[in-house]
Amino acid sequence: MSAAIRRSVTVVGAGLAGPLIAVLLARRGVSVVLLERRGDPRADRADGGRSINLALSARGIRALERAGVFADVAPLLLPMRGRMLHAPSGESTLQSYGQRPEEVNFSIGRGALNRVLLGAAERAGVLLRFNQRCLGLDPRTHALSCVDERTGEPSVLDGETLIAADGAGSAVRSSLVEAGVCAVRIEPLGHDYKEMTLPAGPAGRHVLDPGALHIWPRGGFMLIALPNPGGTFTLTLFLPRVGPVSFAALSEEQALHRFFAEQFPDLESYHEALCADYRRNPQGQLATVHARGWHLGGRALLLGDAAHAIVPFHGQGMNAAFEDCSRLDEMLERGGDWAALFEQFELDRRPDTEAIARMALENYEEMRERVRDVRFTRLQQLAFELERRFPQRFIPRYSMVTFHPQIPYREALRRGELQAAILEQLDRERLADGGIDYALVAALVQERLPALEERDLDSRTG
Ligand SMILES: Cc1cc2nc3c(=O)[nH]c(=O)nc-3n(C[C@H](O)[C@H](O)[C@H](O)COP(=O)(O)OP(=O)(O)OC[C@H]3O[C@@H](n4cnc5c(N)ncnc54)[C@H](O)[C@@H]3O)c2cc1C
């Protein structure tokens, strides 16, 4: 690392990306202060005892390995090999994510992951300061205003360089927008979410298969479940905010019970517990943040959700935020000054985060609607067949995004579109002629899909 960047850095936000970038910087000899508006979650349970989980996959794992923290995270992981679809009839079907044993997603508790990352940051020499809410950055003086959440005492920090990992509602991003440095467009989804807990069965056993991500796809909305250690599942209901079937339509107790009974009859024994959770827990909003101008010269950089929050349907928001951290660290290794580095970071990274933002939106329709369609299963099986026959050239899009961290998101999107056209064509021809001529397919694949490099083919999750 060049002398120009061996200085002190303030990181705002000790969620997921904040502590990870803090560890990576500290390992390079940078002196790091990490500010967080909440209390220390290792001391007080800020989540009020709720268990909220996330899907971690290869991109996130690679970044955790780079920071030397994956060994501490690994014991927290529960592998999920595919999607278990629950029909209204109660019937369930597994659709696997990939076709190799290592092609799995992992469920991990957000709180547990956060605590591991904070411990790693502390051990790496990062100075952690909790209950410090950042109010904004003065773009002229570069002073960072904060307030102590417990005492109300204001403070001003003159950190040399600031990295803002303060999430989708970033206060630092608002300062950059006010200063005309950053342009932001927030695209609301119009569908909100609510988390509930499916209790453990007798002797702490999971009442559904813990090796899958469960989906109750219902067309205009869906319920999903990810396993937790200890036998519970975290359920998340994604539903339009308003309309005939919506959160607004479930405000009456009777309507809520009727909704659960009609839509999720297989969860009947848990309806009371789920309805109680539904009433107790907050209704979260979802949006895509499209921002340009992630940095203020070499003084400040937006990272993770602060720069590019996405909807959660590809399970990639945290993975992309972690990938930001490893990309920035790779660039630091090559040297340069902060200004050049931050500029290059946005140039390199934004096309990828825009691509995953789009794929995440597309995946909502896939999860709540298309997975139920026989055509979807037919095309997925065909995609696996093409991957087996042409492993150098054809990798299903979901697999590129989730299991192949060497393939940039933008490339997964681009190749995914070419592949979708091939799949559509083959499916049409198969339906018309009753079969597929794989000699012709080989020519088609060779013509349209350049061979991937050996390093891109290594599918792995840990
Ligand atoms: C319902 C849901 C499900 C999801 N599921 C997945 C999934 O399965 N897989 C996946 O990869 N991603 C998932 N995501 C996305 C993932 O949660 C985010 O992409 C990830 O948390 C981004 O990390 P971050 O560090 O950038 O922001 P955050 O994790 O939001 O952290 C921001 C931190 O900054 C702090 N902060 C905020 N404002 C201030 C301030 N003014 N001053 C000081 N501190 C501040 C916050 O308290 C917080 O600790 C999901 C998101 C949602 C909403």
The ligand as an SDF file (V2000), in Angstrom:
LIG
                    3D

 53 58  0  0  0  0  0  0  0  0999 V2000
  -35.9520   -8.2280    4.5010 C   0  0  0  0  0  0  0  0  0  0  0  0
  -34.5480   -8.2350    4.0000 C   0  0  0  0  0  0  0  0  0  0  0  0
  -33.9260   -9.4270    3.7140 C   0  0  0  0  0  0  0  0  0  0  0  0
  -32.6160   -9.4460    3.2400 C   0  0  0  0  0  0  0  0  0  0  0  0
  -32.0540  -10.6470    2.9320 N   0  0  0  0  0  0  0  0  0  0  0  0
  -30.7990  -10.6710    2.4240 C   0  0  0  0  0  0  0  0  0  0  0  0
  -30.1780  -11.9180    2.1130 C   0  0  0  0  0  0  0  0  0  0  0  0
  -30.7690  -12.9780    2.2930 O   0  0  0  0  0  0  0  0  0  0  0  0
  -28.9190  -11.9040    1.6110 N   0  0  0  0  0  0  0  0  0  0  0  0
  -28.2400  -10.7440    1.3900 C   0  0  0  0  0  0  0  0  0  0  0  0
  -27.0990  -10.7970    0.9000 O   0  0  0  0  0  0  0  0  0  0  0  0
  -28.7980   -9.5500    1.6850 N   0  0  0  0  0  0  0  0  0  0  0  0
  -30.0460   -9.4840    2.2050 C   0  0  0  0  0  0  0  0  0  0  0  0
  -30.6220   -8.2840    2.5240 N   0  0  0  0  0  0  0  0  0  0  0  0
  -29.8520   -7.0440    2.2860 C   0  0  0  0  0  0  0  0  0  0  0  0
  -28.8830   -6.7450    3.4220 C   0  0  0  0  0  0  0  0  0  0  0  0
  -29.5870   -6.6620    4.6440 O   0  0  0  0  0  0  0  0  0  0  0  0
  -28.1740   -5.4160    3.1670 C   0  0  0  0  0  0  0  0  0  0  0  0
  -27.7280   -5.3500    1.8480 O   0  0  0  0  0  0  0  0  0  0  0  0
  -26.9760   -5.2790    4.1160 C   0  0  0  0  0  0  0  0  0  0  0  0
  -27.4320   -5.2060    5.4450 O   0  0  0  0  0  0  0  0  0  0  0  0
  -26.1540   -4.0370    3.7630 C   0  0  0  0  0  0  0  0  0  0  0  0
  -25.1310   -3.8770    4.6940 O   0  0  0  0  0  0  0  0  0  0  0  0
  -24.6370   -2.4100    5.0770 P   0  0  0  0  0  0  0  0  0  0  0  0
  -23.5590   -2.6120    6.0620 O   0  0  0  0  0  0  0  0  0  0  0  0
  -24.3640   -1.6290    3.8440 O   0  0  0  0  0  0  0  0  0  0  0  0
  -25.9010   -1.7070    5.7640 O   0  0  0  0  0  0  0  0  0  0  0  0
  -26.6280   -2.1060    7.1280 P   0  0  0  0  0  0  0  0  0  0  0  0
  -26.4860   -3.5480    7.4030 O   0  0  0  0  0  0  0  0  0  0  0  0
  -27.9910   -1.5230    7.0310 O   0  0  0  0  0  0  0  0  0  0  0  0
  -25.8000   -1.3380    8.2440 O   0  0  0  0  0  0  0  0  0  0  0  0
  -25.8740    0.0600    8.4110 C   0  0  0  0  0  0  0  0  0  0  0  0
  -25.4370    0.3940    9.8260 C   0  0  0  0  0  0  0  0  0  0  0  0
  -25.3220    1.8080    9.9480 O   0  0  0  0  0  0  0  0  0  0  0  0
  -25.9580    2.2340   11.1300 C   0  0  0  0  0  0  0  0  0  0  0  0
  -26.3910    3.6100   10.8910 N   0  0  0  0  0  0  0  0  0  0  0  0
  -27.4010    4.0210   10.0910 C   0  0  0  0  0  0  0  0  0  0  0  0
  -27.4750    5.3700   10.0840 N   0  0  0  0  0  0  0  0  0  0  0  0
  -26.4960    5.8020   10.9060 C   0  0  0  0  0  0  0  0  0  0  0  0
  -26.0770    7.1000   11.3050 C   0  0  0  0  0  0  0  0  0  0  0  0
  -26.6880    8.1980   10.8620 N   0  0  0  0  0  0  0  0  0  0  0  0
  -25.0130    7.2070   12.1410 N   0  0  0  0  0  0  0  0  0  0  0  0
  -24.3860    6.0960   12.6080 C   0  0  0  0  0  0  0  0  0  0  0  0
  -24.7530    4.8480   12.2590 N   0  0  0  0  0  0  0  0  0  0  0  0
  -25.7880    4.7040   11.4160 C   0  0  0  0  0  0  0  0  0  0  0  0
  -27.1080    1.2590   11.3300 C   0  0  0  0  0  0  0  0  0  0  0  0
  -27.5420    1.2310   12.6690 O   0  0  0  0  0  0  0  0  0  0  0  0
  -26.4620   -0.0370   10.8810 C   0  0  0  0  0  0  0  0  0  0  0  0
  -25.8000   -0.6830   11.9300 O   0  0  0  0  0  0  0  0  0  0  0  0
  -31.9170   -8.2360    3.0290 C   0  0  0  0  0  0  0  0  0  0  0  0
  -32.5370   -7.0150    3.3270 C   0  0  0  0  0  0  0  0  0  0  0  0
  -33.8330   -7.0160    3.8080 C   0  0  0  0  0  0  0  0  0  0  0  0
  -34.4840   -5.6960    4.1190 C   0  0  0  0  0  0  0  0  0  0  0  0
  1  2  1  0
  2  3  1  0
  2 52  2  0
  3  4  2  0
  4  5  1  0
  4 50  1  0
  5  6  2  0
  6  7  1  0
  6 13  1  0
  7  8  2  0
  7  9  1  0
  9 10  1  0
 10 11  2  0
 10 12  1  0
 12 13  2  0
 13 14  1  0
 14 15  1  0
 14 50  1  0
 15 16  1  0
 16 17  1  0
 16 18  1  0
 18 19  1  0
 18 20  1  0
 20 21  1  0
 20 22  1  0
 22 23  1  0
 23 24  1  0
 24 25  2  0
 24 26  1  0
 24 27  1  0
 27 28  1  0
 28 29  2  0
 28 30  1  0
 28 31  1  0
 31 32  1  0
 32 33  1  0
 33 34  1  0
 33 48  1  0
 34 35  1  0
 35 36  1  0
 35 46  1  0
 36 37  1  0
 36 45  1  0
 37 38  2  0
 38 39  1  0
 39 40  1  0
 39 45  2  0
 40 41  1  0
 40 42  2  0
 42 43  1  0
 43 44  2  0
 44 45  1  0
 46 47  1  0
 46 48  1  0
 48 49  1  0
 50 51  2  0
 51 52  1  0
 52 53  1  0
M  END
$$$$
